[in-house]
Every structure is written in C-alpha cells, then in structure tokens.
Amino acid sequence: MSVRKYSVMIAGHRTSVSLEPEFYAALKKIAAGKGMTPAELITQIDAERTDSLSSSLRVFVLKAVSGD
C-alpha cells in the first residue's frame, strides 16, 4: 500500500493529509453517507482529534467500518 498526499481545506486554510488511497476512499464514502463533503467530515474530525490528523482519520475510518 502506498501513501498519498491529499489536499483539503480545513477551517479556511489548506493542508494536506497523508493516507493510503483505500482509507481516503472509505472516508469519502462515509462522508457521502452522512450527507457531507470529505472536507466537512475531515474538519469535524480535526476539531476532536488528540493525535496527528492522518492518524485520527485512519482511526475514524476503522471505527466507522467496525461499528464502534
């Protein structure tokens, strides 16, 4: 699995996250299911995180797919 950088807008500023394409695809699917854009969901996760953004996104996806 290769890690890619994805550019996103969070709270009015551009940043990038490094994720495997499979995690980003899952994040997009979860966002769509919630009626949100990926950027909106990432902004929400960013506001609640205690670790790096990329790690927080991976944990969020894993919890979402496992039902936690």
Secondary structure as UniProt FT lines:
FT   STRAND          4..10
FT   TURN            11..12
FT   STRAND          13..19
FT   HELIX           21..33
FT   TURN            34..35
FT   HELIX           38..48
FT   HELIX           53..66
//
